[in-house]
Amino acid sequence: MEQYVIKGGHTLHGEVEIGGAKNAALAILAAATMTDETVTIENLPDVRDINVLLQAIEELGAKVNRMSPHKVSINGSFIRSYCVDNEFIRKIRASYYLIGALLGKYNNAEVALPGGCDIGSRPIDLHIKGFKAMGAEVEIAHGLVAAKAEKLKGTHIYLDKVSVGATINIMMAAAMAEGKTVIENAAKEPHIVDVANFLNSMGANIRGAGTDVIRIVGVSKLHSTEYAVIPDQIEAGTFMCAAAATGGDVLVKNVIPKHLEATSAKLIEAGCKIEEYDDAVRVIAPKRLTHTQVTTLPYPGFPTDMQPQMAVVLGIAEGTSTVTESIFENRFKYVDELTRMGATIKVEGNVAIISGIKKYTGARVNAPDLRAGAALVIAGLAGEGITVVDDIHYVERGYEHLEEKLRKLGAVIDKVSSEKELHKFILKVS
Ligand code: EPZ
């Protein structure tokens, strides 16, 4: 089992390039199957979830040509099956986007119930509500979601909860439905705008993405396009928190600063200096971080995917901070691991009360999920001594070459796959 091993105490300095947004790219790859022409997508992050979804798309019969780790072309005209079910696809959450894409184009989809990080129950009732509202029959049986329709018809859908996945999935299915669909209480994340822009570049007619009302007029056919995915705001925010926690000074490049506003605002409240440029932000950490309060909310609120990373920053800030998780019901699993590194955090319901300590101490910890795993890496970088992070397959679902990018910023970190390699690293850095 691979692990990250870190010798903490080194401040991060220099520049880091951010990759394409995983959660936009996953939906865009699914949407790319909705045309019989060839679609080329650039700025893909080369991470596990992307590779699993591409494999599933190929298994459907689509022609997939991985021109480089960050560029792929897809031609859906050879798709002969509407059933997606394998051991890998069951592990990722974004498999559900293939339901919206296949139902939208073929009026037929059978996809394994989605997996994903264990941060809560992860229902898909809102996705199903949308598909049914457009006239599909949807059944869950044998671990599969089966959706079928004579022909999807546009309708008015109100989402009871703000849901990124449901918003994107319904938008995709509606793109080729008959007539007009209105999605009320839609999620407004930047990657929803990215998916809408992608579909519109294929000839779809989608207006209002990025607001809470999205209007879609279905079209009979979608065509080829060439598209580049937006930068990943969560990867960017993760490096911003790593700079803050290690007392560093890092220029995070290839970002859209507006997408990072909530993270920047909270790091400023914690004492950091943030300089914004056209496509970069610079984070200059203070000598000592200070406490603040964070509540996760749908965009443009503070992103839930940045919650563990921000909690690690506040864990070594002066004073008492609170972190309130309002999106998922089980997103504090990293607290026990962080406690092993000396953190003093009390979780009461969906609120973590964090009494800042001076420094984390290195320890052996397990990554409980993707973003919590990245947060534990940040704690190791900021801590004293050696930290070993296990179960890093979670982290590699969403971060490309994390240890290489951190090493370029001055971190002393390596990825090892045996106790022997681990001891070699420890000897080398001692
Ligand atoms: C997407 O998950 C992201 N995953 C998550 O990122 C992210 O945390 C989340 O959006 C919120 O931004 C992908 O894009 C692959 P939701 P998703 O639907 O679509 C409830 C990461 O780290 N809900 O916006 O599953 C749900 O339980 C991952 O990259 C329903 O009740 O999130 C949650 O409480 C982790 N019924 C809330 O809505 C539904 O049908 C928001 O979930 C759907 C969701």
Residues whose N, C-alpha, C, O or C-beta is under 5 A from the ligand:
A	BS01	EPZ	N23 R93 A94 R122 P123 I124 D125 L126 H127 K161 V162 S163 V164 G165 A166 T304 D305 I327 F328 L370 R371
